Amino acid sequence: MKVSLILGAFLAGLALLAAGLSFLWTPGDVTQLAIAEKLQPPSAAHWLGTDHLGRDLLSMIMVGARTSIAVALVAVGIGMGIGVPLGLTAATWPESWVDQIIMRGNDLIFAFPSLVIAILITAVLGPSALNAIIAIGIFNIPVFARVTRGSALPIWVLDYIRAARVAGKGRALISLQHVLPNIGNVLIVQATIQFSLGILAEAGLSYVGLGAQPPTPSWGRMLAEAQTMIGIAPHVAIVPGLVIVLTVLGLNLLGDGLRDSLDPRLRGAR
């Protein structure tokens, strides 16, 4: 098994484990302030130290993982739920007016950086985790639409598709029964990549104050709150920053490993 797949699954699994465990147990109460214990370094009482309000950093990281994973997961679900049908429709009737409308709409969204669009949407609708989900999900739609269309078009020229058409099956039915199952591996890999980008986008929005709002912990807001204290308590900034890096790295490695494992051409090359 490829090393990147194992390492990626391990790092991503740690984030998921932390998020799941936080529903049952955390070392401290993230809503309880203890100013007398603020900015303490890592110790036996607080494994990762405390922040500027005396809250346990490990607990904040665990509960913050729930926010980041939930936002990214739902945003990817929105992207797949809308983008995949659009991409399949465009590939089913290529070069038609339907295809042109879908692809030009994608081009319009891609003309602007994703973070700029997310900031614009959350600035208009107001800062919250729900609006962050909407913003990130909207950008995921054209990504999945393009990937689906690009992967589906080569399938349409294969012999078994021609046989299905000769048998009298309609193009829409062929898309659902034959094309979609054969591009599932590509969509799984893309979902993994977009999941990592969703976590990064949520952290970015929270960093500028447009993501999850207090008292809900967020990795990005933890970084924003720590930037003025990095000189006196570097662990307050290092811990959430390192968690974001390792989680995104793990998901990217997982996506790379899944691509190599699921793509028969790459399996043959090895």
N, C-alpha and C positions, 0 to 999 in steps of 0.2 A: 504494500500500500504506500502511496506517495507520502513523503514526509510533510509536505505542505498541507495535505488533507488532515493528517493526524494532529499537527500543531494547530492548525486553524480550528479544528473541531474542539480541541482542548481549551483554547483561549475563548472561543465563542461559548463553549459550555460553562466556563467559569462565570461569565456575565449572566447567562441564563440561570445558573444555580444561585447566584447572589440575588437576582431579582425574585426567584421563586421562594428562596429561604426567607426573604424580607417580609413576606406575608405572614410567616409563622414566628420569626424571631429576629431581633437585631440586638447588638451589644448594648445599645442605649436608645433613649427616646429622642427622635429627631425633632420633636416639637418642644422638648424641654430645654430651656436655656440655663446655662451655668457659667455666668460671667467670670466667676472666681477661677474657673478652670480653663479659660480661653487660651488659645495658641500653645497648648502643651505639646511637646514633641512625642513621638511614638513611645509607648511604655506598656507595661503589663496591664494597666487599667484601661488604656486606650491604644490599641495596637497600631493605629495609623495617626494617632494624635487627635487634637481637637481644633475646631475652627475659631474664628474671632468671637463667636457667641458661646463657646464652651461646648458645642455639640460634638458628639463622637463622629470622627470622619469616616470610619468604617461603616457605621450605620447610615450616614448620609450617602455614601457610595452605593450601598446595597439598595436603599429606597430609591435613589436616583436612577439606578439601573432599570427599575420598573418603569419609570417615566420614559427614558430613552428608548427602551425596547418596545414599549407599547406604542409610542408615537411612530417609530420606524416601521413596526409590523403592520399597523393599520394603514399607514401611508403606502406601503408596498401592496397591501391588499386592494386599496383603491386603484393604484396604478395598473395592477394585473386585471382587476375586475372590469375596468373600462378599456384599458389599452389593448389587451389581448383580443377581445371581440372586434375592436376597430381595426387592428392589424390583420386579423383573419379576413374581415370584410374587404379590406383593400387588396389583399392577395387573391381573394376569390374572384374579384372583378377588376383585374389590373388595367391600368390606363383608362378606366371609365371615369365619369364625373364624380362618382363616389370616392374612388381612389384619390383623385385630385384634391377633393375637399379635405379628406382626412390628412393627406400628406402636407398640403399647404398649411393646414391648421397646426400640424406638428412643427413645421418650419417657423411659424410665427412664435410659438412658445420657445423654441430653441434659439431664437434670435436674441433672447435676453438670458443672462446668467441665472442659474437656478436660485442662488442665494438672494439675488436682487428681487426676483419674482416672489420668493418666500417673504422677504422683508416687506415688500409692497403689500402683499395680501394681509399679512398679520398687522401691518400698520393701519390698514383700512378697517379690518374687522375687529381689531383689538388684540392685545397680547394674551394668549392662553394656549394650553396644550392642544385643545381642540382645533384652534385656528392654525397652529403649527402643523397638525395632521393634514388639514385641508390644503395648506400651502405646499407641503412636501408631496402629498398625494397627487396634486394637479401636475406637478412637474414629472412625476413618474409615469403619467398616462402616455405622453408621446414617446418616452423611452421604450416602454413595452410595445407600443404600437409599431414602432420602427423595427424593433428586434423580431417581433412576430411576423411582420410582413416580409422582412428580408430572409427569414428562415423558411417561411412557407412557400415563397415563390419557386425555389428549386424543386420542391416536392411535387408541384403541379405538373412537371414535365416527365415524371417517372412513369414506368410502364403500368404499375398497379393502379395509378390514378386514371390513366387512359382506360384501363379495363373496367374500372368502376363507372366511368362515364358511358362506356359502351353498354354496360349492363343497365343503364337507364337512371342512375342515381343523379340527383341534382347537385349543383355546385356547393350549395350551402350544406347539404348532408355529407358530401365528401369532405368538406372542411372539418366538420365535427368528428366524423368517424375515422378518417384516415390522415388528414393533415395535422390536426392538433395533437394527437398522441405521438406523432413522430417528431414534433418540435418541443415536446415536454422537457427534455433534458436541457435544451438551450434556455428555456424559460426559468427552470429551476436555478441554473447558474446565474442568470441575470437577476433573479429575485434576491439571491444571496448578496450580489454586488450592490444592488439598490438598498438592501437592508443596511449594509455598512454605511452607505452614503446618507441614508436617512438618519442614522445615529449621529453622524457628523453634522448634518444640517440642523438637527434638533439642538445639538450642543451649541452651534453657531447662533441660532435664534435666541436661545436662552442666555447666551453670553451678552447679547446686545439688548436683553430685556424683553424680547418678543415671544419667548417660549412659555414653558410652565411657570406659573407665578407662585410666590411664597404663600403658604409655608411648604408647598410641595418641593422637595429637593430635586435639583437638576445638576448634572455634571457641568454643563456650560455655565450656569449661574455661579456654581462653586468656584470656577476659574475666574469669573469676573469679580467676585467678591474678594478673591485672594490676591489680585494683581497689585494692590497697594501694600500688601504685607509680605511680599516675597523676600524682602531684605531681612526681616526679623523672624519670619516663620516660613521658610521655603517649602516645608512639607505640605502646607495648606494649598499651594498651587501645584506642586509636583504630583501629589496623589491623584487628583481628578484628571490632570493632564495625561498622566501615564495610563490611567484606566481607559480614557478615550482612545489613546494611541493603540493600546494592546487589543482592545475590543474591535476596533476598525481593522487593524492588521489581521486579527484572527479571522474575521469574516471574509476579508479579501483572500487570505490563504485558503480558507475553506472553499470559496468560489473557484479558485484556481485548481484546487485538488478535485473538486467535483467535475469541473470541465474536462480535466484529463481522464477522469474515471468513466464519465458518461459518454464522451465522444469516441465512437468506435475508430475513427481515423487516427486519433491521438494514441489510442490503445495499441493500434497496429504499428504505429511509428516506434513505440517503445519496445 
